């Protein structure tokens, strides 16, 4: 349960951070932002695996670089579902996806559990 709440808050902070990219705008309150974080989490849970599977040939041919395009497309698509969040096109969405990845990585690094040491080491 805590991991789910952390994922929602992390997604909400990442969506808020994407406003540094020109072409991405959020006009809402914190409640709307948390709902948007939950919607983004559900979108990543349901739609993302299907999109990755369907784009597998492009991912292989581009040696994984197509992930940037795919993440941008998913962020752009989710902006149509999230209230008060707008993305002006694919380029701002791709830049926003990079910002989101960095924020989610940083939040994950802050709250990651330390690995347990093996006995005798």
N, C-alpha and C positions, 0 to 999 in steps of 0.2 A: 504493500500500500504506500509506503514511504517512497519507494522508487517511482511509482506512478505520479505522485505529487511532485517529486523532484523533476521528473520529465516534463510535466505541465509547466512548472515554474521556469525551467530552463528554456523551453520552447517560447514562453511568453517573453522572457528577457531577450532571447535571440530575435524575435519578431520586433521588439522595441529597438534593438540595436541596428536593425536593417534600415532604419530611417536615415542613417548617415549616407546612404546611397541615394543620389538624386534620381527621382522617378519612383521612389517608394515612400508611401505616406500612411500614417496611422492616425486616425482621429477617434479616440475613444477613451474610456476610463480603464482603471485597473481590472475591474470585473470583466469588461469586454476583452481585455488582453488575456486574462486567464482562460476565458472561454475559447479564445482564438488559439491559445497554446494547447488546449485539450483537443480542439478540432484538428490542429496540425499533427498532434500525436496519433489520432485515429487515422488520419490520412496517410501518415508514414507507416502505420501498422497494416493497413489494408491495401492501399493503392500502390505504394512504393515497390513492394515485392513483385507485383504484377508488371509494373513498368520496367523494372530491372530485367525481369525474365524476357519481356518482349523486345527489349533493346539490347539483348545479349550479343547479337552479331556486331552491332555498332561499338559496343564496349570492347569486344575482342579486337576488332579492326583498329580502333583508336588507342589500344593499349590502356584503356581505362579513362582516357581523357573525356570521353563522352559523358562521364558522371557529372561534369560541370554543367553540360547542357541539360542532362536529365534532371538534376537538382533545380536548375533554373526553371525548367518547364513545370516541375511539380510545385515550386513556390508560386509561379505565375498562376497555375490552375487553382491552387488553394486560396489565392487572393479573391477569387470569385465567390468563395464560400464564406470566408471570414468577414464579418461585418466591420465596417469602418477601416478596412485595410486595402490599399490599392497599389498595384504594381503597373507601371506604365508600359512595360514591354519585356521582351526576352532578355535584352542586355542588362537592364536594372535587376531583373529577377536572378540572372546568373551571378551578378556581383552580390546581391543580397543573400544568395545561397552560400556563397563563400563566407560572408560575415556571420551567417547563422551557424555554419560549421565551426568557425573559430570560437564563437560564444558557447556553443554546446560542448565543445572540447574543453574549454576553460572551466565551465561549471562542473563538468564531469571529473576533471582533474582535482578540483577543490573538494568534492564530496566522495571521491573514490575511497573505498576501504583499503587500508594497508594490507599487503599480503602477509599471511601468517608464515613465520619461519618454521622450517622443518626441524624436528627434534634432533639435537646433536650438532647443530650448525651454529 
